[in-house]
Amino acid sequence: MSASGYVEVDLFAKDVDTLDHPIAEGFRALLEEVAEEHHCRLTSFQIDRGTVTFSFDDDVLMAEIIRILETR
């Protein structure tokens, strides 16, 4: 498995701007649960003014997330 890029989503209010913000911590925990369920790793997680950027080391999972976001 290899990382095939990043997902970047404008998801939260602009004041969610640090990794230790409770909302960011909760979302990261959710992503780590998803990684565990798919037997992979969360390889990147960043937040900047409410925009979350993350990636997993599973190309299939990354493609599925992108597909979901595109149909949303």
Buried (B, 14 or more C-beta within 10 A) or exposed (E): BEBBEBBBBEEBEEEBBEEEBEBBEEBBEEBBEBBEEBEBBBBBBEBEEBBBEBBBBBBEBBEEBEEEEEEE
